[in-house]
Amino acid sequence: MLLAFRNGKILTEAGIESGRCLLVRDGHIEAISGAREVVGADQTIDLDGHLLAPGFIDTQVNGGGGVLFNGNPSVESIATIGRAHRRFGTTGFLPTLISDDLHVVEQAILAVREAIARGVPGVLGIHIEGPFLSNERRGVHDASKLRVLDEDAMRLLATPHGGVTMVTLAPERTTPAIIRALTDAGVIVSAGHTNATYDELQPALEAGVRGFTHLFNAMSQLGNREPGAVGAALAHPDSWLGLIVDGYHVHAEVLKIALRAKRHDRFMLVSDAMPSVGADVKEFRIQGRIITVDGDRIIDDEGRLAGAHLDMASAVRNTVNQLGVSLTDALRMASTNPAGFLKLDGRMGRIAPGQRADLVLVDEELSVLRSWIGGLAD
Ligand SMILES: [Zn+2]
């Protein structure tokens, strides 16, 4: 099956190009041709002048379509969340479980394994955010669920399930040896909800911590004599930094400073989405507590932010409009960069030969018109 995408702009490795034609054979990108027309294609897709970009990859998705992953970690929940976010261009995602009991963590891992086995579109693995977190920096995570990351928990996290396992942990609640064992087992480790000092983070980074979860939020801050987790994240040249660009979690000027401090290919946009994305939900519960959707913010009964009412297309739009980032860089922060963080860059995240044909078509306002996963249209 040969698909030819024509008559639009394409974000390739060279930037946004016009007058090219993208060829997709059997779900994978075969070539980006200089020809405007292709002879022999089974199907030609007219892009009508719009922009074709790599599909968005979201490493932090708590919910969507009215469903919270923690509320019911099942294949059906994963499928519902994936459908809700796909309308906003997400073609790859990690259902994200916030701090919970280990038997729930295990249930979530098994659900992801089953979802991948059944071919639920877009699911790439799981993000286990906690419960190995700092009590001081727990945010809305339930204090009673927090625990140290010991060897029992490590064995659970290292259980293979056919996809990526990403774990957000507070390095001060475990040891560099356990972080090393996790990364050796293929787990992607991200520091977050951490009160660690700059000095405490250095051995954790050496042991394999690959990134920082929602930079600035729920972590030790950059101070004059103590750089904190924020300083460690910005000073480290190679680590990836998750950003929630919803206009509420971090002030735009603070994000702009961060963007000037580090190479742009190390930033990745996340939604940190809650059930309200893709559904008309005004209120839901996390582990029994009432969470309210207040305009574009999501807050708990004490007024703390509890995840975001954000989708990836809006995150890209905000990054361009509020932070002044180029469209090319912003789109890569939503696709190429998270693929690199997840070590999936050989398979997805770019429009280049050999990559899976995960694609999103957007208009001038960055509204999503269509998406494809493995060359299959939504
Ligand atoms: Zn968090």
Residues whose N, C-alpha, C, O or C-beta is under 5 A from the ligand:
A	BS01	ZN	none
